[in-house]
Amino acid sequence: MPHTAADARIAAPTPAQERTTHGSRTPARAPWSHGVADGRTGRTAGARPRRRPLARARTATRALALALIAGLAPAPTLGQQPPEPPPIEPGQAPPPGPYAPGFDAVHYDLALTLPDTGSTIRGIMAARIAVVAPRRDTLALDLSGLAVERVRVGGRDVAYRHEAGKLYIPVPAGAGVGDTLAVEVAYGGRPDDGLIIGKNVHGRRTAFADNWPDRARFWFPSIDHPSDKATVAFAVSAPAPWTVLANGERIDRVAVEPPAPPPGSTARRTTWRWATAVPIPTYTMVVGAAELATNRAGAACAPAGDGRCIETTWWVFPPDTAHAARVFGRADEMIAFYSRLIAPFPYAKLAHIQASTRFGGMENVSAIFYNGQAIARGRDIEGTVAHETAHQWFGDAVTEANWHELWLSEGFATYFGALFFEHADGVERFRAIMEGNRRAYLDSDVVGRPLVDPAEDDLFDLLNANSYQKGGWVLHMLRGELGDSAFFDGIRRYYRAHEHGTARTEDLKRALERASGRELDGFFRQWVHSPGHPRLRIGREWDAAARTAVITIEQVQPAEWPTFRLPLELELATPAGPVRHTVELDARREVVRVPLPAAPTAVRVDPEVRVLVEVVRG
């Protein structure tokens, strides 16, 4: 049943409902900036790479991949390279089908040396990569713009080919399904992107990774796609004044004094070690290094009886500590809320970090980066903090299997970010946020595209009001359609089934159907896989003899958009007070008769802010 004002504040699950185990990226002044309070959440990517026609090459590449998987085409022999795939620029979708057919990255060990001056880095990436399909003899890793010095497989130097952003590595003869390759790559150079080394807003030198969507390849070799999650460990050598932060838990910090430092270098350096215990997507694998001040934001204890208490900290440039204390003041409360509502916090800690990201906020696993200028200029980014914290569950722990289902990350963070303010500040704050999100979507240029949009091949163009605001509204309408109990039960089922893995829209639909006992094909078909929304023209007449208001509702959206089926609440203003009436729309034109003591003076559509509709004049 639709949730009402009385039940709009979310109740935490009972102990029986809670789990007992556990396992945004927006430019500061961008079209999709993280201002949840004003209804605009999202991210853009600044300068985008140029788009290139890849359709013919992608078709051929996919055909070969599928043939290899099916055993219909012979695999290339060792030393014979497979047909070269088309170059894929950052931000472009990879060819359809498996991103790295036959291989699964299990773990990355990354030793990284950050420079005292300049921007030249050195790295050694040691990975464990499982062979998951037969007859594979060449592994292709993503690595762009850096020089490869050496490649080893199983401890032995091997010949390799590095071109067009791909590092082709031969697989030893006899390696088959179930085997794990030990791959080591030594490399170095000046990153073109992905690892930003330079001066922060206060003129101090810093280094911050900024990977979304597929820019990890600019500073370490990897299978750079959200479908391939892995654990990661970092050993980062940095100038001694810097604090180095990364995903997971800090293992140790060791001071090192080189016997003969190069000219211009500081003698004292520190090596910081961090590691994750669970697999994460490459676009969230980050390091950040700078002179940082810190203060505990609190210690939020994740429920479910596992005894953990999650340490929540913030780290900012020293001049910005006063504002940071205000911005992150409820960071621990957010963790506690989401841990009760969804599941225990999925990681070992959560650090909020002022950084050099091009986005307003970036949900890196357990180490969220925020735009340095936004904090330095005193902007209220608490909505961004809630959005990025919600991402730790949705986007990070449960990751979209394909870029085109980005709403499973951004739509969830948009809606669950708003839910925190419903819980903490009341239903009116929540409704204001949802109304702002509705307006942002209706005013956008993507209303004629479906929410899941496989035709879009530029990843940055997926950072739009469909993925963010419409995605959040789809969840809100599902909550209204199913009722709080079934909706949140379904969300928890979905999360439990895919924690530390990947998911698709169909997985969410199945989980909600099982929780509610309802068939949701029609809902997902019209709201997720079709373009648009209901555009309603409302007419009003008064039948004095019958003392009845005659309300005509027409769906006037384009013919190629669906005829939407949805419950629509009307509020009729009368001298005796407002009268509400709910209509089940399922046709392009509906006529509703509502008995009233006097003629209505106005008709208000959707007073409780429950459905994504647009009211048009004329």
C-alpha positions in Angstrom: 0.0 0.0 0.0 1.2 3.6 -0.5 3.1 5.0 2.5 1.4 7.9 4.2 2.6 10.8 6.3 2.0 8.8 9.4 4.4 6.0 8.4 6.8 8.1 6.3 9.5 8.1 9.0 11.4 4.9 8.5 11.4 2.4 11.3 14.6 0.4 11.9 14.3 -3.3 11.3 13.6 -5.5 14.2 16.5 -7.8 15.4 15.0 -10.7 13.5 15.1 -8.6 10.3 18.7 -7.4 10.8 21.6 -9.3 9.3 24.0 -11.2 11.5 26.9 -11.4 9.1 28.6 -8.8 6.8 31.1 -9.5 4.6 29.6 10.6 -6.8 31.0 12.0 -8.0 30.2 15.5 -8.9 32.2 18.6 -9.9 31.7 21.4 -7.5 29.7 23.6 -9.9 28.5 21.1 -12.3 25.0 20.4 -13.8 24.8 17.3 -11.5 26.3 18.6 -8.3 25.6 16.9 -5.0 23.2 19.3 -3.4 20.6 16.9 -2.0 18.8 19.6 -0.1 18.1 21.5 -3.4 17.3 18.3 -5.3 20.4 18.2 -7.4 22.6 15.1 -6.8 25.1 13.6 -9.2 28.4 14.2 -10.9 29.9 15.2 -14.1 33.4 14.7 -15.3 34.6 18.0 -16.5 36.4 17.8 -19.9 35.2 14.6 -21.6 37.2 12.6 -24.1 36.0 12.9 -27.7 33.6 10.2 -28.9 34.6 7.8 -31.5 32.6 5.5 -33.8 33.2 2.0 -32.5 30.1 0.1 -33.7 31.7 -2.0 -36.4 34.8 -2.8 -34.5 32.8 -3.7 -31.4 30.6 -6.0 -33.3 33.6 -7.9 -34.7 35.3 -8.0 -31.3 32.1 -9.3 -29.6 31.6 -12.0 -32.2 35.2 -13.3 -31.7 34.8 -13.2 -27.9 31.5 -15.2 -28.1 33.0 -17.7 -30.5 36.0 -18.3 -28.3 33.8 -18.8 -25.2 31.6 -21.2 -27.1 34.6 -23.1 -28.5 33.6 -22.2 -32.1 36.8 -20.4 -33.0 40.4 -21.6 -32.3 42.2 -19.6 -29.5 45.4 -17.9 -30.7 48.5 -19.8 -30.0 51.2 -18.5 -27.6 53.1 -15.8 -29.3 50.3 -15.1 -31.8 48.4 -12.1 -30.6 44.6 -12.1 -30.8 43.0 -9.6 -33.2 43.4 -6.1 -31.6 40.3 -4.6 -30.1 39.4 -1.0 -31.0 41.0 1.6 -28.7 38.7 2.5 -25.9 39.0 6.0 -24.6 38.3 6.9 -20.9 34.5 7.3 -20.6 33.6 5.1 -23.5 31.7 1.9 -22.8 33.6 -1.3 -23.5 32.4 -3.6 -26.2 29.3 -5.7 -25.3 29.9 -9.0 -23.6 32.5 -10.0 -21.0 35.0 -7.2 -20.5 38.0 -9.5 -20.0 36.7 -12.8 -21.3 38.2 -15.8 -19.5 39.9 -13.9 -16.7 38.9 -12.7 -13.2 41.2 -10.4 -11.1 41.3 -11.8 -7.6 43.8 -9.5 -5.9 46.1 -6.5 -6.6 49.3 -5.7 -4.7 50.3 -2.2 -5.6 53.7 -0.7 -4.6 53.7 3.0 -5.5 56.3 5.7 -5.2 55.1 9.2 -5.1 57.6 11.9 -6.1 58.8 14.8 -4.0 58.8 17.1 -7.1 57.2 16.7 -10.5 54.7 14.1 -11.3 56.7 11.0 -12.3 55.6 7.9 -10.4 57.1 4.4 -10.2 55.0 1.3 -9.5 55.0 -2.4 -9.2 51.7 -4.1 -9.6 51.5 -7.8 -8.6 48.2 -9.4 -9.3 46.6 -12.8 -8.8 44.3 -13.4 -11.8 42.2 -16.5 -12.1 41.6 -18.3 -15.4 37.8 -18.9 -15.6 37.4 -20.0 -19.3 39.3 -22.6 -21.3 41.8 -22.0 -24.1 43.0 -18.6 -23.0 46.6 -17.7 -23.9 46.6 -13.9 -23.8 45.6 -11.7 -20.9 44.9 -8.0 -21.7 45.2 -5.5 -18.9 44.3 -1.8 -19.1 47.2 0.6 -18.8 47.4 3.9 -20.5 50.2 6.5 -20.9 52.8 4.9 -18.7 56.0 3.0 -19.7 56.2 -0.7 -18.9 59.7 -1.8 -17.7 59.1 -5.5 -17.0 56.4 -8.1 -17.0 56.6 -11.4 -15.1 54.2 -14.3 -15.0 54.9 -16.9 -12.3 58.2 -15.2 -11.5 59.6 -15.4 -15.0 60.1 -12.5 -17.4 57.8 -12.7 -20.4 57.5 -10.9 -23.7 54.6 -8.5 -23.8 52.9 -6.0 -26.1 51.7 -2.6 -24.9 49.7 -0.4 -27.2 46.4 1.4 -27.5 45.9 1.4 -23.8 46.2 -2.4 -23.5 49.0 -4.5 -22.0 49.0 -7.9 -23.7 50.6 -10.7 -21.6 51.1 -14.3 -22.7 49.5 -17.0 -20.5 51.7 -20.0 -19.8 51.0 -23.1 -21.9 48.9 -25.5 -19.9 47.2 -22.9 -17.8 43.5 -23.8 -17.6 40.3 -23.2 -15.8 40.9 -23.0 -12.1 44.5 -21.9 -12.3 45.6 -18.6 -10.9 48.2 -16.5 -12.7 50.8 -14.5 -10.7 51.4 -11.4 -12.8 53.8 -8.7 -12.0 54.2 -5.4 -13.9 56.9 -2.8 -13.2 56.1 0.5 -14.8 56.5 4.3 -14.4 56.0 7.7 -15.9 53.8 10.8 -15.6 50.1 9.8 -15.4 47.9 11.6 -18.0 44.9 11.2 -15.7 43.6 9.2 -12.8 46.3 10.1 -10.3 46.3 13.9 -9.9 49.6 15.3 -8.6 49.8 19.0 -8.1 48.8 21.9 -5.8 45.6 22.0 -3.8 43.3 25.0 -3.3 45.8 26.4 -0.7 48.8 26.0 -2.9 50.2 22.9 -1.1 51.4 19.9 -3.0 49.1 16.8 -3.0 48.5 13.5 -4.8 45.0 12.0 -5.1 43.6 9.2 -7.3 40.4 10.0 -9.2 39.4 6.9 -11.1 35.7 7.2 -12.1 34.7 5.8 -14.5 37.6 3.9 -16.0 40.6 6.0 -15.2 42.4 3.6 -12.8 44.2 2.5 -16.0 46.2 5.7 -16.0 48.2 4.9 -12.9 48.1 1.1 -12.5 47.5 -2.0 -14.7 44.2 -3.7 -14.0 41.0 -5.1 -15.5 39.4 -1.7 -15.3 35.6 -2.5 -15.3 33.0 -2.6 -12.5 32.1 -6.2 -13.3 35.6 -7.4 -12.1 36.0 -6.7 -8.3 39.1 -7.7 -6.4 40.8 -7.1 -3.1 43.7 -4.7 -3.1 46.7 -3.8 -0.9 48.8 -0.7 -1.2 52.4 0.1 -0.2 52.8 3.8 -0.8 56.1 5.6 -0.4 55.6 9.4 0.0 57.4 12.4 1.4 57.4 12.3 5.2 55.1 15.3 5.8 52.3 13.7 4.0 49.6 11.5 5.4 48.7 8.7 3.0 45.1 7.3 3.1 43.6 4.5 1.0 40.9 1.9 1.0 40.6 -0.6 3.8 42.6 -0.8 7.0 46.0 0.7 7.7 48.5 -2.1 8.2 51.5 -0.1 9.2 53.5 3.1 8.6 57.3 2.9 8.3 59.7 5.8 8.2 62.6 5.4 5.6 65.6 7.6 5.1 67.2 7.0 1.7 71.0 6.8 1.9 71.4 9.1 -1.1 68.3 11.0 -2.0 68.1 12.5 -5.5 68.6 16.2 -5.9 65.5 18.2 -4.9 64.2 15.3 -2.8 63.5 15.3 0.9 65.6 12.7 2.7 62.8 11.5 4.9 60.0 9.4 3.4 57.3 7.2 4.8 55.8 4.0 3.5 52.2 3.5 4.3 50.4 0.1 3.9 46.7 -0.3 3.5 44.6 -3.3 2.5 41.0 -4.4 1.9 39.6 -7.6 3.2 36.8 -7.8 0.6 36.7 -7.2 -3.2 36.0 -3.7 -4.5 35.6 -2.2 -8.0 38.7 -0.6 -9.6 37.0 2.8 -9.9 37.0 3.0 -6.1 40.6 1.8 -5.6 42.4 4.9 -4.5 45.3 6.5 -2.6 45.4 10.1 -1.3 48.5 11.9 0.0 48.8 15.4 1.4 49.4 17.4 4.5 46.1 16.7 6.3 44.5 17.6 9.6 42.1 15.2 11.2 39.5 14.8 13.9 37.2 12.0 14.8 33.7 12.5 13.5 32.5 9.9 15.9 32.3 6.1 16.3 29.2 4.6 14.8 28.6 1.0 15.9 27.2 -1.2 13.2 24.2 -3.3 14.6 23.5 -7.0 14.1 25.5 -8.1 17.1 28.9 -8.6 15.4 30.6 -6.4 18.0 32.2 -4.0 15.6 32.4 -0.3 16.0 33.1 1.6 12.8 35.6 4.4 13.2 34.5 7.5 11.3 37.1 10.2 10.7 37.5 13.2 8.5 40.8 14.5 7.0 41.1 18.0 5.5 43.7 20.6 4.6 44.7 22.3 7.8 43.1 25.7 7.0 39.7 24.1 6.5 39.2 22.3 9.8 36.5 24.6 11.3 34.1 24.1 8.4 34.9 20.4 8.2 33.7 20.0 11.8 30.3 21.3 10.7 30.1 19.4 7.4 30.9 16.0 8.9 29.1 16.5 12.2 26.4 13.8 11.5 28.7 11.4 9.6 28.6 8.8 12.4 24.8 9.2 12.6 24.6 8.4 8.9 26.5 5.1 9.3 24.3 4.1 12.2 21.1 4.8 10.3 22.1 2.9 7.1 23.5 0.0 9.2 20.1 -0.4 10.8 18.1 0.2 7.7 20.1 -1.9 5.2 22.8 -4.1 6.7 26.0 -3.7 8.9 28.5 -1.3 7.4 30.4 -3.4 4.9 34.0 -2.1 5.5 36.6 -1.7 8.2 36.4 2.1 8.5 35.1 5.2 6.8 37.3 8.2 6.2 35.9 11.5 4.7 38.7 13.2 2.9 39.1 16.7 1.3 40.8 15.9 -2.0 41.6 17.0 -5.5 38.8 15.1 -7.2 37.1 16.7 -10.2 33.8 15.6 -8.7 31.9 17.1 -5.8 32.1 13.7 -4.1 33.5 10.3 -5.0 32.4 7.2 -3.1 35.8 5.4 -2.9 35.4 2.4 -0.7 35.9 3.4 2.9 37.8 6.5 1.8 35.4 9.1 0.3 37.0 12.0 -1.5 35.3 15.5 -1.6 36.1 18.4 -3.8 38.7 20.5 -2.1 37.3 23.9 -3.2 33.8 23.1 -2.0 35.0 22.6 1.6 37.5 25.4 1.4 34.8 27.8 0.3 32.5 26.8 3.1 29.8 25.2 1.1 27.2 23.1 2.8 27.8 19.7 1.4 26.1 17.6 4.1 23.8 16.2 1.4 26.9 15.0 -0.5 28.1 13.3 2.7 24.8 11.4 3.0 24.9 10.5 -0.7 28.4 9.2 -0.7 27.9 7.3 2.6 24.9 5.5 1.1 27.2 4.6 -1.8 29.2 2.4 0.5 26.3 -0.1 0.4 25.0 0.6 -3.1 27.7 1.1 -5.8 30.6 -0.1 -3.6 29.4 -3.3 -1.8 26.8 -4.0 -4.4 28.1 -2.8 -7.7 26.3 -2.5 -11.1 27.5 -5.3 -13.4 27.4 -3.0 -16.4 27.8 0.8 -16.8 24.4 1.1 -18.4 22.8 0.1 -15.1 24.4 3.0 -13.3 21.1 3.8 -11.6 21.7 0.9 -9.3 24.5 3.0 -7.8 23.5 6.6 -8.3 19.7 6.2 -8.1 20.2 4.3 -4.8 22.6 6.9 -3.4 20.2 9.7 -4.4 17.2 8.1 -2.7 19.0 6.7 0.4 20.7 10.1 0.8 17.2 11.6 1.0 16.0 8.9 3.4 18.6 10.0 6.0 17.1 13.5 6.1 13.6 12.0 6.4 14.9 10.1 9.4 16.9 12.9 10.9 15.0 16.0 10.0 11.4 14.9 9.3 9.1 14.1 6.4 8.8 17.7 5.2 12.6 17.9 4.6 12.4 14.7 2.7 9.4 15.8 0.5 11.3 19.0 -0.3 14.3 17.0 -1.5 12.1 14.7 -3.6 10.3 17.6 -5.1 13.6 19.2 -6.0 14.7 15.9 -7.6 11.5 15.7 -9.6 12.0 19.2 -10.9 15.6 18.5 -11.8 14.6 15.4 -13.8 11.7 17.1 -15.6 13.9 20.0 -16.6 16.7 17.8 -17.9 17.4 16.8 -21.5 17.2 13.0 -21.0 13.5 12.5 -20.3 13.1 10.9 -23.7 15.7 8.2 -22.8 15.1 5.0 -20.8 16.6 4.7 -17.3 18.7 1.7 -18.5 20.0 3.0 -21.7 22.2 0.5 -23.6 22.4 2.8 -26.6 24.5 5.3 -24.7 28.2 4.6 -25.4 29.8 7.6 -23.6 30.0 6.8 -19.9 30.1 10.5 -18.9 26.8 11.0 -20.6 25.3 8.4 -18.2 25.9 11.0 -15.4 22.5 12.4 -15.9 19.1 13.0 -14.3 17.9 9.5 -15.3 20.7 7.8 -13.4 20.4 10.1 -10.4 17.0 11.8 -9.9 14.7 9.4 -11.9 16.5 6.4 -10.4 15.8 7.7 -6.9 12.2 8.4 -7.9 11.8 4.8 -9.2 12.8 3.6 -5.7 10.4 6.0 -4.1 7.5 4.8 -6.2 8.4 1.2 -5.5 8.3 2.0 -1.8 4.8 3.6 -2.3 3.6 0.7 -4.4 4.7 -2.1 -2.1 4.6 -0.4 1.3 7.5 0.2 3.7 7.7 -3.4 5.1 7.9 -5.2 1.7 10.0 -2.6 0.1 12.8 -2.5 2.7 12.6 -6.2 3.1 13.2 -6.5 -0.7 16.1 -4.0 -0.6 17.7 -6.1 2.2 17.2 -9.3 0.3 18.8 -7.7 -2.8 21.7 -6.4 -0.7 22.4 -9.7 1.0 22.3 -11.7 -2.2 24.9 -9.4 -4.0 27.1 -8.0 -1.2 30.7 -7.7 -2.4 29.6 -8.7 -5.9 27.7 -7.2 -8.8 24.0 -7.0 -9.7 21.6 -6.0 -12.5 18.2 -4.4 -12.5 16.6 -7.9 -12.9 18.2 -8.9 -9.6 16.5 -6.0 -7.8 13.2 -6.8 -9.4 13.3 -10.4 -8.3 14.2 -9.5 -4.8 11.3 -7.1 -4.5 8.9 -9.6 -6.1 9.9 -12.2 -3.5 9.5 -9.8 -0.6 6.1 -8.5 -1.7 4.6 -11.4 -3.5 3.8 -9.0 -6.4 4.6 -9.3 -10.1 6.6 -6.1 -11.1 7.2 -6.7 -14.8 4.8 -3.9 -15.8 6.3 -1.4 -13.3 9.9 -2.0 -14.5 8.9 -2.0 -18.1 7.3 1.4 -18.0 9.6 3.2 -15.5 13.0 1.6 -16.2 13.1 0.2 -19.7 10.9 2.8 -21.4 11.5 6.5 -21.8 9.6 9.3 -20.2 7.0 9.8 -17.5 3.3 10.8 -17.4 2.5 14.3 -18.6 -0.9 15.2 -17.3 -3.4 17.8 -18.4 -6.1 18.3 -15.8 -9.5 19.6 -16.6 -12.2 20.6 -14.0 -15.9 21.2 -14.3 -18.7 21.5 -11.7 -22.0 19.5 -12.0 -24.2 21.7 -9.8 -27.2 19.5 -10.1 -25.3 16.4 -8.8 -23.0 18.5 -6.6 -20.1 16.7 -8.2 -16.7 17.8 -9.4 -15.9 16.3 -12.8 -12.1 15.9 -13.2 -10.7 15.0 -16.6 -7.1 13.6 -16.6 -5.3 13.2 -19.9 -1.9 11.6 -20.4 -0.4 13.8 -23.2 3.1 12.5 -23.3 4.5 11.6 -26.7 3.0 8.5 -28.4 6.3 6.6 -28.2 6.3 6.9 -24.4 4.1 4.4 -22.5 0.6 4.9 -21.3 1.4 4.8 -17.6 -0.4 2.9 -15.0 -0.1 4.4 -11.5 -2.1 5.6 -8.5 -2.6 9.4 -8.5 -3.8 11.4 -5.6 -5.8 14.6 -6.1 -6.4 17.2 -3.5 -9.5 19.4 -4.2 -9.7 22.7 -2.4 -13.2 23.6 -1.2 -14.6 26.2 1.2 -15.0 23.5 3.8 -11.4 22.3 3.5 -9.3 20.1 1.2 -10.8 16.8 0.0 -8.5 14.0 -1.3 -9.3 11.4 -3.9 -7.1 8.7 -5.4 -7.4 7.6 -9.1 -5.9 4.5 -10.6 -4.6 5.8 -14.0 -4.3 3.2 -16.8 -5.6 5.0 -19.9 -4.7 8.1 -21.9 -7.9 9.8 -20.7 -9.7 9.3 -17.4 -12.9 11.1 -16.2 -13.4 11.1 -12.4 -16.5 12.2 -10.6 -16.0 13.4 -7.0 -19.0 14.3 -4.8 -18.4 17.6 -2.9 -20.4 20.0 -0.8 -19.3 22.9 -3.0 -17.4 23.5 -6.2 -13.7 23.1 -5.8 -11.5 26.2 -6.2 -8.4 24.3 -7.2 -7.0 20.9 -7.9 -3.6 19.9 -6.5 -1.9 16.8 -8.0 0.2 14.5 -5.9 0.1 16.5 -2.6 2.2 13.9 -0.7 5.0 13.8 -3.4 4.6 10.1 -4.2 4.7 9.8 -8.0 6.9 11.1 -10.8 4.4 13.1 -12.9 4.4 16.4 -14.8 1.3 18.6 -14.9 1.1 20.7 -18.1 -1.3 23.5 -19.1 -3.5 23.9 -22.1 
